[in-house]
Amino acid sequence: MLLFVFFSCEDDFLEVGSGIVDDSNFTSGNENYPVVAYSERFFDSVGVQTNGLSAGALGFYQDSIYGTTTASTLSQVDLGTYNSTYGTDPVIDSVVFEMPYYSTASLNSDNETVYELDSVYGTAPIRLTAFRSNYFLNSNSAPDFESGAVYYSNELTELNGVEGDTLFQETFAPSNEPVVTVIEAASEAEDDEITTSSPRLRLRLDQTTYGETYWKEVIVDRSGDDVLFNSNSFRNYFRGVYLKAEAVDNTGSFFLFDKANTTIAIYYTSGAEDSRRQSSITLTFGGNSVVGYENDFKEAIKTELTGIDKENGEENLFLKGGQGSMAVIELFEDVDDDNNGIPDDLDAMRAQQRLIREANLEFFVDQDKIAAYAGNAVSEPQRVYIYNLETNQPLVDLTADATISSSGAITSVGTTHLGPLELDDNGQGVSYKIRITEFLKDLLDPENDDPATKLGLVITQNVLSTSTGAIEGRTDTDTPNRVPYASIIANRGTILYGSNVNVPEAKRLKLKVFYTEASN
């Protein structure tokens, strides 16, 4: 078997047969290799894991290609401090719910702080109803409770008891305006306390139907009880908050919210008559949480994703975030006539004695198909993400293109590996170029006797996020069996050209390899 060494500088040498040849005996070229690509559909009957997401998702999203999605979130809550007492004769002053949006602050020309919302789609209002949940979210799964519990995007509405006591109902649309809070001074000699917060939904729960009486009975009057003793006892007592989103007149907006900083704060005054003081109790949205998706996709889209041809590949690849769809790319046909554990096509490529300079997969956008379904302007996803379907890990090319902190966290990703959407002069998407050079080099290594040749392609909300969630009903031996959380939390969709022979050659998905080889 021939030994290949992969380098890129001009003074490299390549072992060819039993002799060593320098770079003066090399010529360069490129070659296209066919691949097989097809879509995997999750919507309707197959859920994707949504516990483990760092953000919450709410709202109504109208995708002009695929259809509509409604997102709701159920989360456990924690007390800021456990086993506390709330003083003598506590009286609630106010109860405030705050849910921050993701936003970025900057200074305008007048040196004023202005905010730009992130991960907010649409401007129409939604109706949001908050319930105290009576359903207990487990951290571990039965029967042995040794593995982590998994909750899927299609089961939230089926969890018994999530719609308990109504905490509030509000119709609103996310705004980029900061929230200004004024606390009146206790005397004329003092100034009012004014605070400005980033954009968020802020509501007075003591002014709702249940009012302050509810929160006094549920939290304040339980001072010293076992139910407020620690996290476990409190989570069993107050099992969570279900935030249920609904469209208003079949329109709405969709957004991600900062779950870690979402709170319910109970402000109260207590103490003896001559020494009363103000204090607060904070409930934080911590612990386990689940995002639920309800899709109402177009029948024509469902038909397109029925009867997928996994042997010859499909003419189109349908990518949709959330509980949507992804693409599978098989780089080499699963044929191994010599039973050496290596696909025959990969064996043949290994025998070509080539230095690999670049390998890429270019996914072209099918604007004609998009126009047929959407009929109007489409908000196209700017980035897609590719990963190894056998390990569910990013490709080695991502590491080479990323900035990684001392703790091992990815802090930024360039555009060499995961090329962003290329646009034409009209602002329409043309293609995504994904470079997999280092990954292919690893496949061509003769010492790699168990090459992973199947890749997954998804819409991504954040190229820095590479962790994955389970696909309902799939086992460890199924491919695919997990999908990146950055796709699960995304909402946009697109349609790409596939690998089928009916796709025009110029648009057909293929593996393109640039190489250097020894001259004859």
C-alpha positions in Angstrom: 0.0 0.0 0.0 1.3 3.5 -0.8 2.1 5.9 1.9 0.8 9.5 1.4 2.1 12.5 3.3 0.0 15.7 3.1 1.8 19.1 3.1 1.2 22.4 1.4 4.5 24.3 1.2 6.5 24.5 -2.0 9.4 22.4 -0.7 7.2 19.3 0.1 8.2 15.8 -1.1 5.9 13.0 -1.9 6.8 9.3 -1.6 5.9 7.7 -4.9 6.6 4.0 -5.2 10.1 3.4 -3.9 11.5 6.8 -4.9 11.4 10.4 -3.6 10.6 13.1 -6.1 10.8 16.8 -5.4 8.3 19.5 -6.3 9.8 20.1 -9.8 8.2 16.8 -10.9 4.7 17.8 -9.9 1.7 19.1 -11.9 -1.5 20.5 -10.5 -5.1 19.8 -11.4 -8.7 19.3 -10.1 -11.3 16.6 -10.4 -15.0 16.3 -9.5 -16.2 13.2 -7.7 -19.9 12.2 -7.6 -21.6 12.1 -4.2 -25.0 10.9 -3.0 -27.1 13.5 -1.1 -30.7 13.5 0.2 -32.9 15.0 2.8 -34.0 13.7 6.3 -37.3 15.0 7.5 -38.2 15.5 11.2 -41.4 17.5 11.1 -44.8 15.9 11.7 -44.0 12.6 13.5 -40.3 12.9 14.5 -39.2 15.2 17.3 -35.8 16.6 18.1 -34.3 17.0 21.5 -34.9 20.5 23.0 -34.0 20.2 26.6 -30.4 21.3 27.0 -30.8 24.5 24.9 -29.3 27.6 26.5 -32.0 29.9 25.1 -35.7 29.8 25.1 -37.8 30.1 21.9 -41.2 31.8 21.7 -43.6 33.0 19.0 -45.1 32.4 15.6 -42.8 32.1 12.5 -44.2 32.3 9.0 -41.7 30.6 6.6 -42.7 31.5 3.1 -41.1 28.3 1.7 -42.2 25.7 4.3 -45.2 27.0 6.3 -45.7 28.1 9.9 -44.1 27.2 13.3 -45.3 28.1 16.8 -42.8 27.8 19.6 -43.5 27.6 23.3 -41.2 27.0 26.3 -41.5 25.1 29.6 -38.9 25.7 32.2 -38.1 24.7 35.8 -37.6 27.6 38.2 -35.3 28.0 41.1 -35.2 30.3 44.1 -32.4 32.7 44.4 -31.9 31.8 48.0 -33.3 28.7 49.8 -34.4 28.1 53.4 -35.0 31.8 54.0 -37.4 33.6 56.3 -39.2 36.7 55.1 -39.6 38.6 58.4 -42.5 39.8 60.4 -45.8 40.6 58.7 -44.5 40.6 55.1 -46.5 42.6 52.6 -46.0 42.4 48.9 -45.2 45.6 47.1 -45.0 44.3 43.6 -44.3 41.1 41.5 -42.3 41.7 38.3 -41.7 39.3 35.4 -38.7 40.1 33.2 -37.7 38.3 30.1 -34.7 39.8 28.3 -34.4 39.6 24.5 -31.0 39.1 23.0 -29.7 42.6 21.9 -26.5 44.5 21.2 -25.9 48.0 22.6 -24.1 50.9 20.8 -23.9 54.6 20.9 -25.6 56.8 18.3 -24.4 60.2 17.0 -26.0 61.9 20.1 -23.9 59.6 22.4 -27.1 57.8 23.4 -27.3 54.1 24.0 -29.4 52.3 21.4 -30.1 48.7 21.0 -30.4 46.3 18.1 -32.4 43.1 18.7 -30.8 39.8 17.8 -32.7 36.6 17.0 -36.0 38.4 16.6 -38.0 37.7 13.4 -41.2 39.6 12.5 -42.8 42.7 14.0 -46.4 41.5 14.5 -47.6 40.8 18.1 -48.1 37.4 19.6 -50.3 36.3 22.6 -48.2 34.9 25.4 -49.9 33.0 28.3 -47.8 32.0 31.3 -49.0 29.0 33.4 -47.7 27.5 36.6 -46.9 24.0 35.4 -47.9 20.9 37.4 -45.7 18.6 35.3 -42.4 17.5 36.8 -39.4 17.7 34.5 -37.0 14.9 35.3 -33.3 15.5 35.0 -32.7 11.7 34.6 -34.7 9.1 32.7 -36.5 6.1 34.0 -36.2 3.3 34.9 -32.7 3.4 36.4 -32.4 7.2 36.4 -28.7 6.9 35.5 -28.9 8.6 32.1 -30.1 12.2 31.3 -33.8 12.7 30.5 -34.6 13.6 26.9 -37.6 15.7 26.0 -38.5 16.2 22.3 -39.9 19.2 20.4 -43.2 17.4 19.6 -44.3 16.3 23.1 -44.6 19.6 25.1 -48.4 20.0 24.5 -48.9 16.3 25.5 -47.2 16.7 28.9 -50.0 16.3 31.5 -50.6 19.4 33.7 -48.4 22.0 32.0 -51.4 24.4 31.9 -51.9 24.9 35.6 -52.7 28.3 37.3 -52.6 31.2 34.8 -49.9 33.6 35.9 -50.5 36.2 33.1 -51.5 36.7 29.5 -50.0 39.5 27.4 -50.2 40.5 23.7 -47.0 42.2 22.6 -44.3 42.4 19.9 -40.6 42.6 20.9 -39.3 46.1 20.9 -35.7 47.4 20.8 -36.5 50.2 23.3 -34.8 50.0 26.7 -36.9 49.5 29.8 -36.8 52.4 32.2 -37.9 51.7 35.8 -38.6 54.4 38.3 -38.8 53.7 42.1 -40.3 56.7 43.9 -38.3 58.1 46.7 -39.5 57.4 50.3 -39.4 61.2 51.1 -39.1 64.5 49.3 -35.5 64.8 50.5 -34.5 61.8 48.4 -34.3 61.3 44.7 -36.3 58.7 42.7 -34.3 55.7 41.8 -34.2 55.3 38.0 -32.7 52.3 36.2 -32.4 51.5 32.5 -32.4 47.9 31.3 -31.8 46.3 27.9 -34.9 45.5 25.8 -37.1 42.9 27.5 -40.7 42.0 28.3 -41.4 43.4 31.8 -44.8 42.9 33.4 -46.3 43.6 36.8 -47.8 40.3 37.9 -49.4 41.7 41.0 -51.7 43.6 38.7 -53.1 40.5 37.0 -56.1 38.4 37.9 -54.4 36.5 40.6 -52.5 39.6 41.9 -50.3 39.8 44.9 -52.5 37.4 46.9 -51.4 34.5 44.8 -47.7 35.1 45.2 -48.1 35.7 48.9 -49.8 32.4 49.4 -47.6 30.4 47.1 -44.2 31.8 48.1 -44.1 34.3 50.9 -46.5 32.5 53.3 -44.5 29.3 52.9 -41.5 30.9 54.6 -39.7 28.2 56.7 -41.6 25.3 55.0 -39.8 22.3 53.6 -41.0 23.2 50.1 -38.6 26.2 50.1 -35.7 24.3 51.8 -33.6 23.4 48.8 -33.7 23.1 45.0 -35.1 19.6 44.9 -38.0 20.3 47.2 -38.8 23.6 45.5 -38.8 22.1 42.0 -41.2 19.4 43.2 -43.5 22.0 44.8 -43.3 24.8 42.1 -42.7 22.6 39.0 -42.1 25.2 36.5 -43.5 27.9 34.2 -45.0 27.1 30.8 -44.8 30.0 28.4 -47.4 29.3 25.7 -47.2 31.4 22.5 -50.0 31.8 20.0 -50.5 33.8 16.7 -52.8 36.8 16.6 -54.9 36.7 13.5 -52.5 34.2 12.0 -49.5 36.5 12.2 -46.9 37.1 14.8 -43.2 37.3 15.6 -40.6 34.7 16.7 -37.7 35.3 19.0 -35.1 33.7 21.2 -34.9 34.9 24.8 -32.3 34.9 27.5 -33.6 32.1 29.7 -30.7 32.4 32.2 -31.7 36.0 33.0 -35.5 35.5 32.9 -36.9 36.1 36.4 -40.0 36.6 38.6 -39.1 39.0 41.4 -41.3 39.4 44.4 -40.7 42.8 46.2 -42.0 43.0 49.8 -41.8 44.9 53.0 -41.6 43.3 56.4 -40.5 43.8 60.0 -41.8 45.4 63.1 -43.9 48.5 62.8 -41.1 50.9 63.6 -38.3 49.1 61.7 -39.9 47.7 58.4 -37.6 47.2 55.5 -37.8 46.3 51.8 -36.5 43.1 50.4 -37.1 40.7 47.5 -37.4 37.1 46.5 -36.2 36.0 43.0 -37.4 33.0 41.0 -35.0 32.3 38.2 -35.6 30.2 35.1 -33.0 27.5 35.7 -32.8 23.7 35.6 -34.4 21.7 32.9 -36.4 23.2 30.1 -38.2 22.1 26.9 -39.0 24.0 23.7 -42.1 22.8 21.9 -42.7 23.2 18.2 -46.0 23.0 16.4 -45.5 22.9 12.6 -48.1 23.5 10.0 -46.1 22.9 6.8 -47.3 23.0 3.2 -48.6 19.8 1.8 -46.5 20.2 -1.3 -43.4 20.3 0.9 -44.5 17.2 2.7 -44.9 15.4 -0.6 -41.4 16.5 -1.7 -40.0 14.8 1.4 -41.8 11.6 1.0 -40.2 8.6 -0.7 -36.7 9.9 -0.5 -34.2 8.2 -2.9 -31.2 7.4 -0.8 -29.6 5.2 -3.4 -29.3 7.7 -6.3 -29.7 10.9 -4.3 -32.3 13.6 -4.7 -32.6 16.6 -7.0 -33.1 18.9 -4.1 -32.0 19.2 -0.5 -34.5 20.7 1.9 -32.9 22.4 4.9 -35.2 23.8 7.7 -34.3 24.7 11.2 -36.2 23.7 14.3 -38.1 20.5 14.0 -37.5 20.7 10.3 -35.2 18.8 7.9 -31.5 18.3 7.1 -29.3 16.8 4.4 -27.2 13.7 4.4 -24.1 13.6 2.1 -22.5 10.2 1.4 -19.0 11.0 0.0 -18.4 7.4 -1.2 -20.8 4.7 -2.3 -21.1 1.9 0.3 -19.6 -0.8 -1.9 -16.6 -2.8 -0.6 -16.0 -5.7 -3.0 -12.6 -6.7 -1.5 -14.1 -6.6 2.0 -11.2 -4.5 3.4 -13.6 -2.2 5.3 -12.9 0.7 2.9 -15.3 1.8 0.2 -14.0 0.9 -3.2 -14.2 4.4 -4.5 -12.1 5.6 -1.5 -9.6 2.9 -2.2 -9.3 4.1 -5.8 -8.8 7.7 -4.7 -6.1 6.6 -2.2 -4.3 4.9 -5.1 -4.1 8.1 -7.2 -0.9 9.3 -5.5 -2.0 12.9 -5.1 -1.3 15.7 -2.7 -4.6 17.3 -1.7 -4.5 21.1 -1.9 -8.2 21.8 -1.4 -11.4 19.8 -1.2 -14.8 21.4 -1.2 -18.5 20.8 -1.5 -20.4 23.7 -3.1 -24.2 23.7 -2.4 -26.1 25.8 -4.9 -29.4 27.4 -4.0 -32.4 26.5 -6.1 -34.0 29.9 -6.5 -36.5 28.6 -9.0 -37.8 26.0 -6.5 -37.8 28.6 -3.7 -39.8 31.0 -5.9 -42.3 28.3 -6.7 -43.1 27.7 -3.0 -42.5 31.1 -1.5 -43.8 33.4 -4.2 -42.2 36.4 -2.5 -39.0 37.6 -0.9 -37.3 35.0 1.3 -35.1 35.6 4.3 -32.3 33.1 3.4 -30.1 31.6 6.1 -26.6 33.1 6.0 -24.7 30.1 7.3 -25.0 26.3 7.2 -23.0 23.8 9.3 -21.6 20.4 8.3 -20.7 17.6 10.7 -19.5 14.0 10.9 -22.6 11.8 11.1 -20.8 8.9 12.6 -19.3 10.9 15.5 -21.8 13.8 15.5 -18.7 16.1 15.9 -17.5 19.0 13.7 -15.0 18.3 11.0 -11.3 18.8 11.7 -11.5 21.8 9.3 -13.6 23.7 11.8 -10.8 23.5 14.4 -8.3 24.8 11.8 -10.7 27.7 11.0 -11.6 28.6 14.6 -10.3 30.7 17.5 -10.3 28.6 20.6 -9.9 29.9 24.2 -7.6 28.4 26.8 -10.7 26.6 28.3 -11.3 24.9 24.9 -14.4 27.0 24.0 -14.8 28.1 20.3 -14.9 32.0 20.4 -15.0 32.7 16.6 -15.1 30.8 13.3 -13.7 32.1 10.0 -15.2 31.6 6.6 -12.6 29.3 5.1 -14.4 26.1 6.2 -18.0 27.2 6.5 -18.4 29.7 3.7 -21.3 32.1 4.2 -24.1 32.5 1.6 -22.7 34.0 -1.6 -25.2 36.5 -3.1 -25.8 37.7 -6.7 -26.2 41.3 -7.8 -29.9 41.1 -6.8 -29.2 40.0 -3.3 -30.4 36.4 -3.9 -28.4 33.5 -2.6 -26.2 31.6 -5.0 -24.2 29.0 -3.0 -22.5 27.9 0.2 -19.0 26.6 -0.3 -17.9 24.2 2.4 -14.2 23.3 2.4 -13.4 19.8 3.8 -9.7 19.6 2.9 -8.4 18.3 6.2 -11.3 15.9 6.6 -10.6 14.4 3.1 -6.9 14.1 3.9 -7.8 12.1 7.0 -9.9 9.8 4.8 -7.1 9.3 2.4 -4.6 8.3 5.2 -3.9 4.6 4.6 -3.7 4.0 8.3 -7.3 5.2 8.7 -9.0 1.8 8.6 -12.4 3.0 9.7 -13.2 6.1 7.7 -16.4 8.1 8.4 -17.8 9.0 5.0 -21.3 10.3 5.8 -21.8 14.0 6.6 -24.8 16.0 7.8 -25.7 19.5 6.6 -28.1 21.8 8.6 -29.2 25.4 8.9 -27.3 27.0 11.9 -28.3 29.8 14.2 -24.7 30.0 15.6 -21.6 28.5 14.0 -19.9 28.6 17.4 -22.3 26.0 18.8 -21.5 22.4 17.9 -23.3 20.3 20.5 -26.1 18.0 19.4 -29.5 16.8 20.5 -31.1 13.4 19.9 -33.5 12.6 17.1 -36.6 10.8 18.3 -36.7 7.1 17.7 -33.1 6.8 16.5 -30.5 4.5 18.0 -26.7 4.9 18.2 -26.4 2.8 15.0 -28.8 4.9 13.0 -27.5 7.6 10.7 -28.3 10.4 11.4 -29.2 10.0 15.1 -28.4 13.5 16.4 -28.8 17.0 15.1 -26.9 20.2 16.2 -28.7 22.4 18.8 -27.8 25.4 16.7 -30.1 24.0 14.0 -32.8 23.0 16.5 -33.0 26.6 17.8 -32.9 28.1 14.2 -36.1 28.9 12.2 -35.1 29.7 8.7 -35.1 27.3 5.7 -33.8 27.0 2.2 -33.8 24.6 -0.8 -30.5 23.5 -2.4 -29.7 21.6 -5.5 -28.9 17.9 -4.8 -26.7 15.2 -6.3 -29.1 13.4 -8.7 -28.1 13.1 -12.3 -31.1 15.1 -13.4 -29.7 18.2 -11.7 -27.8 20.5 -14.3 -24.1 19.7 -14.1 -23.2 23.2 -13.2 -25.5 23.2 -10.1 -25.1 19.5 -9.1 -23.5 18.8 -5.8 -20.2 17.1 -6.1 -16.9 16.7 -4.3 -14.3 19.0 -6.0 -10.7 18.2 -5.3 -7.7 20.3 -6.2 -4.5 18.3 -6.1 -0.8 18.1 -7.0 0.6 14.9 -8.4 3.8 13.5 -9.8 4.4 14.0 -13.5 4.8 11.0 -15.8 
